Amino acid sequence: MFIPVSQVADWRDLQNKVCQLFNEMEYEAETTKRVELAGRGTKEIDVYVKDLLASHNQIYLIECKHWESNVPQEVVHGFKFVMESAGANTGFIVSKNGFQSGAREASRFTNIQLVTFEELQHLYGCEWFRKQRAKLAPLLDKLRSIHGLHFEQFNPATIHNNMRFNTQDLYSKLCYFHRWVGDLMLAISGRFPESYLGPEPVQLARNPSDPSWRSDDWFEIATVRDYFSTVFAAARRCINEFEELAARADEHFESLPDQEQDEWFSRSLKRMKEESPIRVLESKLSAEEYQRLLALLA
């Protein structure tokens, strides 16, 4: 997630990266927004941020300075006037290189924070990381639901649920998703990354975008931000494609004659009955004995 200031190209890039940071945390942020000043016309703000989750109107104004020199106190005085006239709650002046001592003195006892771009990222890093995790949570729940309904080894309902994937093409695609769903669950719920700082590169046992990828080496993703964007996109694609496959399987099964559908139901019921006695033993054996029995049958 952390972007060194050396990777910021110019003033516009600095504005865009600051705006991106807040948008990724589900604030409403935009660059070069013109705001009204109380009785004094308008002023263009580098980055305008609204906290949509606040219980009352919460506005941040951000001034970005991609200067080689340190920011002087005159900038702080001018920005303080803008803050007061615009009715903003919090202000940031984000500098490439830092601030003169007079600027820091001028910001004392105000609602303006003076930070470098790197300091801003550290200030919001934990919140950013927490919110990226929160965005993945509903996708992980959906993947777990798919896994439980279709791929859980000791759930007899999977026999019935997978009955509709009754052609070679549909069944082979179902097996493909078995691998993919498992890989994604591992990638999302695993130990790494530990924080917004990484460790980087993020190392995964599997490629979350390609279930056919297999290697003795780690699959590496360069940054924490890339990890979240990669896994988020892969999980959404996996879920969407699985739902399309399930819809195809349902459509195909419903097109079968009633007699053939009944035959598939009978086969599924027979398989479920054959497996049920093994599960009945779970309550009659110790956990160790039951697992040993399952291992023999695997």
C-alpha positions as a Python dict, from the first residue, in 0.01 Angstrom:
ca = {
    (1, 'M'): (0, 0, 0),
    (2, 'F'): (285, 239, 90),
    (3, 'I'): (400, 459, -199),
    (4, 'P'): (740, 629, -154),
    (5, 'V'): (742, 997, -247),
    (6, 'S'): (1009, 912, -506),
    (7, 'Q'): (733, 739, -705),
    (8, 'V'): (520, 1055, -721),
    (9, 'A'): (578, 1214, -1062),
    (10, 'D'): (445, 1569, -1017),
    (11, 'W'): (186, 1784, -838),
    (12, 'R'): (-104, 1633, -1028),
    (13, 'D'): (14, 1280, -949),
    (14, 'L'): (40, 1375, -580),
    (15, 'Q'): (-320, 1501, -585),
    (16, 'N'): (-441, 1185, -756),
    (17, 'K'): (-260, 954, -515),
    (18, 'V'): (-396, 1138, -210),
    (19, 'C'): (-745, 1123, -361),
    (20, 'Q'): (-701, 752, -435),
    (21, 'L'): (-603, 684, -74),
    (22, 'F'): (-927, 831, 61),
    (23, 'N'): (-1148, 676, -205),
    (24, 'E'): (-1003, 335, -125),
    (25, 'M'): (-1114, 388, 236),
    (26, 'E'): (-1471, 457, 116),
    (27, 'Y'): (-1459, 830, 167),
    (28, 'E'): (-1598, 1042, -115),
    (29, 'A'): (-1294, 1220, -256),
    (30, 'E'): (-1234, 1426, -568),
    (31, 'T'): (-958, 1647, -702),
    (32, 'T'): (-968, 2013, -810),
    (33, 'K'): (-1310, 2080, -661),
    (34, 'R'): (-1429, 2439, -642),
    (35, 'V'): (-1590, 2525, -308),
    (36, 'E'): (-1779, 2832, -197),
    (37, 'L'): (-1622, 3062, 60),
    (38, 'A'): (-1857, 3249, 292),
    (39, 'G'): (-1923, 3578, 111),
    (40, 'R'): (-1586, 3564, -65),
    (41, 'G'): (-1644, 3382, -393),
    (42, 'T'): (-1501, 3038, -463),
    (43, 'K'): (-1170, 2855, -429),
    (44, 'E'): (-1036, 2547, -607),
    (45, 'I'): (-930, 2277, -361),
    (46, 'D'): (-664, 2020, -454),
    (47, 'V'): (-846, 1729, -285),
    (48, 'Y'): (-1195, 1752, -134),
    (49, 'V'): (-1299, 1469, 98),
    (50, 'K'): (-1636, 1390, 254),
    (51, 'D'): (-1672, 1125, 525),
    (52, 'L'): (-1989, 942, 426),
    (53, 'L'): (-1996, 736, 747),
    (54, 'A'): (-1985, 1030, 987),
    (55, 'S'): (-2301, 1099, 1185),
    (56, 'H'): (-2277, 1468, 1089),
    (57, 'N'): (-2127, 1658, 798),
    (58, 'Q'): (-1752, 1591, 800),
    (59, 'I'): (-1545, 1768, 533),
    (60, 'Y'): (-1167, 1750, 482),
    (61, 'L'): (-982, 1996, 259),
    (62, 'I'): (-636, 1896, 138),
    (63, 'E'): (-371, 2116, -19),
    (64, 'C'): (-91, 1929, -201),
    (65, 'K'): (255, 2083, -248),
    (66, 'H'): (494, 1893, -475),
    (67, 'W'): (774, 2139, -409),
    (68, 'E'): (1147, 2085, -379),
    (69, 'S'): (1155, 2341, -97),
    (70, 'N'): (986, 2324, 242),
    (71, 'V'): (641, 2480, 268),
    (72, 'P'): (649, 2829, 433),
    (73, 'Q'): (407, 2974, 688),
    (74, 'E'): (230, 3194, 429),
    (75, 'V'): (73, 2880, 279),
    (76, 'V'): (-63, 2782, 620),
    (77, 'H'): (-212, 3127, 682),
    (78, 'G'): (-381, 3126, 341),
    (79, 'F'): (-516, 2775, 388),
    (80, 'K'): (-646, 2861, 735),
    (81, 'F'): (-857, 3137, 580),
    (82, 'V'): (-994, 2892, 320),
    (83, 'M'): (-1077, 2637, 590),
    (84, 'E'): (-1270, 2889, 798),
    (85, 'S'): (-1456, 3034, 498),
    (86, 'A'): (-1550, 2693, 357),
    (87, 'G'): (-1671, 2554, 690),
    (88, 'A'): (-1444, 2249, 669),
    (89, 'N'): (-1377, 2033, 974),
    (90, 'T'): (-1021, 1922, 909),
    (91, 'G'): (-744, 2033, 677),
    (92, 'F'): (-423, 1875, 554),
    (93, 'I'): (-131, 2034, 379),
    (94, 'V'): (57, 1747, 215),
    (95, 'S'): (415, 1829, 122),
    (96, 'K'): (672, 1643, -81),
    (97, 'N'): (965, 1752, 134),
    (98, 'G'): (841, 1903, 458),
    (99, 'F'): (771, 2238, 624),
    (100, 'Q'): (954, 2540, 753),
    (101, 'S'): (950, 2588, 1130),
    (102, 'G'): (730, 2895, 1088),
    (103, 'A'): (469, 2686, 909),
    (104, 'R'): (453, 2441, 1195),
    (105, 'E'): (419, 2725, 1443),
    (106, 'A'): (140, 2878, 1234),
    (107, 'S'): (-55, 2550, 1236),
    (108, 'R'): (-52, 2517, 1616),
    (109, 'F'): (-396, 2530, 1778),
    (110, 'T'): (-567, 2492, 1440),
    (111, 'N'): (-749, 2205, 1270),
    (112, 'I'): (-479, 2192, 1002),
    (113, 'Q'): (-231, 1905, 999),
    (114, 'L'): (103, 1939, 821),
    (115, 'V'): (224, 1606, 683),
    (116, 'T'): (444, 1468, 411),
    (117, 'F'): (282, 1224, 171),
    (118, 'E'): (455, 937, 346),
    (119, 'E'): (333, 1057, 688),
    (120, 'L'): (-24, 1079, 555),
    (121, 'Q'): (-7, 714, 446),
    (122, 'H'): (121, 606, 786),
    (123, 'L'): (-151, 813, 954),
    (124, 'Y'): (-426, 630, 765),
    (125, 'G'): (-248, 300, 697),
    (126, 'C'): (-426, 90, 960),
    (127, 'E'): (-768, 225, 862),
    (128, 'W'): (-692, 162, 494),
    (129, 'F'): (-586, -196, 565),
    (130, 'R'): (-889, -265, 784),
    (131, 'K'): (-1128, -137, 519),
    (132, 'Q'): (-967, -343, 243),
    (133, 'R'): (-1015, -650, 461),
    (134, 'A'): (-1377, -550, 519),
    (135, 'K'): (-1437, -527, 143),
    (136, 'L'): (-1315, -884, 102),
    (137, 'A'): (-1529, -1023, 388),
    (138, 'P'): (-1858, -1062, 193),
    (139, 'L'): (-1670, -1221, -97),
    (140, 'L'): (-1507, -1468, 142),
    (141, 'D'): (-1851, -1549, 288),
    (142, 'K'): (-1985, -1617, -62),
    (143, 'L'): (-1687, -1838, -148),
    (144, 'R'): (-1734, -2033, 175),
    (145, 'S'): (-2101, -2078, 91),
    (146, 'I'): (-2015, -2215, -254),
    (147, 'H'): (-1755, -2445, -99),
    (148, 'G'): (-1995, -2572, 166),
    (149, 'L'): (-2278, -2638, -78),
    (150, 'H'): (-2073, -2800, -353),
    (151, 'F'): (-1727, -2907, -235),
    (152, 'E'): (-1738, -2983, 139),
    (153, 'Q'): (-1605, -3337, 165),
    (154, 'F'): (-1817, -3446, 460),
    (155, 'N'): (-2142, -3274, 366),
    (156, 'P'): (-2384, -3523, 204),
    (157, 'A'): (-2586, -3232, 62),
    (158, 'T'): (-2311, -3175, -195),
    (159, 'I'): (-2417, -3497, -369),
    (160, 'H'): (-2765, -3357, -423),
    (161, 'N'): (-2644, -3004, -505),
    (162, 'N'): (-2400, -3130, -769),
    (163, 'M'): (-2651, -3366, -928),
    (164, 'R'): (-2740, -3100, -1184),
    (165, 'F'): (-2384, -3086, -1318),
    (166, 'N'): (-2457, -3411, -1498),
    (167, 'T'): (-2266, -3376, -1825),
    (168, 'Q'): (-1893, -3425, -1871),
    (169, 'D'): (-1847, -3059, -1967),
    (170, 'L'): (-2041, -2926, -1667),
    (171, 'Y'): (-1872, -3164, -1425),
    (172, 'S'): (-1520, -3080, -1547),
    (173, 'K'): (-1595, -2710, -1502),
    (174, 'L'): (-1729, -2783, -1153),
    (175, 'C'): (-1396, -2950, -1068),
    (176, 'Y'): (-1216, -2642, -1201),
    (177, 'F'): (-1411, -2423, -957),
    (178, 'H'): (-1335, -2666, -674),
    (179, 'R'): (-968, -2573, -710),
    (180, 'W'): (-1031, -2203, -770),
    (181, 'V'): (-1267, -2149, -477),
    (182, 'G'): (-1024, -2326, -243),
    (183, 'D'): (-729, -2122, -367),
    (184, 'L'): (-917, -1796, -318),
    (185, 'M'): (-1033, -1888, 32),
    (186, 'L'): (-671, -1960, 122),
    (187, 'A'): (-548, -1634, -35),
    (188, 'I'): (-806, -1421, 149),
    (189, 'S'): (-802, -1586, 492),
    (190, 'G'): (-429, -1655, 509),
    (191, 'R'): (-176, -1492, 737),
    (192, 'F'): (-26, -1250, 484),
    (193, 'P'): (-27, -958, 437),
    (194, 'E'): (-8, -875, 806),
    (195, 'S'): (-54, -498, 774),
    (196, 'Y'): (-55, -213, 525),
    (197, 'L'): (323, -240, 522),
    (198, 'G'): (327, -601, 413),
    (199, 'P'): (559, -779, 424),
    (200, 'E'): (612, -712, 54),
    (201, 'P'): (611, -877, -187),
    (202, 'V'): (305, -1065, -63),
    (203, 'Q'): (370, -1439, -97),
    (204, 'L'): (82, -1677, -164),
    (205, 'A'): (79, -2054, -205),
    (206, 'R'): (-147, -2026, -512),
    (207, 'N'): (-223, -1778, -789),
    (208, 'P'): (-568, -1642, -696),
    (209, 'S'): (-644, -1555, -1058),
    (210, 'D'): (-545, -1886, -1216),
    (211, 'P'): (-634, -2219, -1048),
    (212, 'S'): (-428, -2409, -1305),
    (213, 'W'): (-108, -2244, -1175),
    (214, 'R'): (104, -2482, -973),
    (215, 'S'): (463, -2432, -862),
    (216, 'D'): (702, -2525, -584),
    (217, 'D'): (775, -2152, -545),
    (218, 'W'): (560, -1883, -388),
    (219, 'F'): (331, -1679, -607),
    (220, 'E'): (439, -1321, -539),
    (221, 'I'): (238, -999, -563),
    (222, 'A'): (453, -686, -551),
    (223, 'T'): (259, -468, -305),
    (224, 'V'): (-22, -491, -50),
    (225, 'R'): (-236, -263, -268),
    (226, 'D'): (-179, -497, -565),
    (227, 'Y'): (-269, -795, -343),
    (228, 'F'): (-608, -650, -255),
    (229, 'S'): (-689, -542, -611),
    (230, 'T'): (-580, -881, -750),
    (231, 'V'): (-769, -1092, -497),
    (232, 'F'): (-1079, -871, -505),
    (233, 'A'): (-1103, -891, -884),
    (234, 'A'): (-1033, -1266, -888),
    (235, 'A'): (-1295, -1340, -621),
    (236, 'R'): (-1564, -1139, -799),
    (237, 'R'): (-1481, -1308, -1129),
    (238, 'C'): (-1485, -1654, -971),
    (239, 'I'): (-1822, -1597, -804),
    (240, 'N'): (-1979, -1449, -1117),
    (241, 'E'): (-1852, -1728, -1341),
    (242, 'F'): (-1961, -1997, -1096),
    (243, 'E'): (-2310, -1850, -1078),
    (244, 'E'): (-2325, -1849, -1458),
    (245, 'L'): (-2218, -2215, -1462),
    (246, 'A'): (-2476, -2305, -1197),
    (247, 'A'): (-2746, -2131, -1400),
    (248, 'R'): (-2643, -2330, -1708),
    (249, 'A'): (-2653, -2653, -1508),
    (250, 'D'): (-3001, -2571, -1375),
    (251, 'E'): (-3127, -2485, -1723),
    (252, 'H'): (-2986, -2808, -1867),
    (253, 'F'): (-3128, -3022, -1587),
    (254, 'E'): (-3474, -2866, -1612),
    (255, 'S'): (-3475, -2942, -1986),
    (256, 'L'): (-3443, -3317, -1920),
    (257, 'P'): (-3752, -3538, -1937),
    (258, 'D'): (-3919, -3597, -1601),
    (259, 'Q'): (-3819, -3963, -1602),
    (260, 'E'): (-3451, -3880, -1650),
    (261, 'Q'): (-3466, -3619, -1373),
    (262, 'D'): (-3620, -3879, -1143),
    (263, 'E'): (-3336, -4119, -1226),
    (264, 'W'): (-3079, -3858, -1125),
    (265, 'F'): (-3263, -3793, -800),
    (266, 'S'): (-3266, -4168, -729),
    (267, 'R'): (-2891, -4200, -796),
    (268, 'S'): (-2818, -3907, -567),
    (269, 'L'): (-3035, -4047, -291),
    (270, 'K'): (-2862, -4384, -324),
    (271, 'R'): (-2517, -4224, -293),
    (272, 'M'): (-2626, -4024, 9),
    (273, 'K'): (-2757, -4338, 179),
    (274, 'E'): (-2431, -4520, 104),
    (275, 'E'): (-2226, -4248, 272),
    (276, 'S'): (-2455, -4181, 567),
    (277, 'P'): (-2348, -4483, 780),
    (278, 'I'): (-1991, -4352, 788),
    (279, 'R'): (-2112, -4026, 940),
    (280, 'V'): (-2331, -4208, 1191),
    (281, 'L'): (-2012, -4354, 1340),
    (282, 'E'): (-1878, -4008, 1427),
    (283, 'S'): (-2082, -3995, 1749),
    (284, 'K'): (-1984, -4352, 1842),
    (285, 'L'): (-1607, -4327, 1793),
    (286, 'S'): (-1338, -4107, 1940),
    (287, 'A'): (-1228, -3818, 1720),
    (288, 'E'): (-896, -3992, 1653),
    (289, 'E'): (-1063, -4322, 1555),
    (290, 'Y'): (-1315, -4147, 1333),
    (291, 'Q'): (-1044, -3954, 1148),
    (292, 'R'): (-846, -4277, 1104),
    (293, 'L'): (-1151, -4442, 950),
    (294, 'L'): (-1202, -4149, 713),
    (295, 'A'): (-837, -4168, 611),
    (296, 'L'): (-877, -4535, 521),
    (297, 'L'): (-1175, -4451, 300),
    (298, 'A'): (-1013, -4154, 129),
}
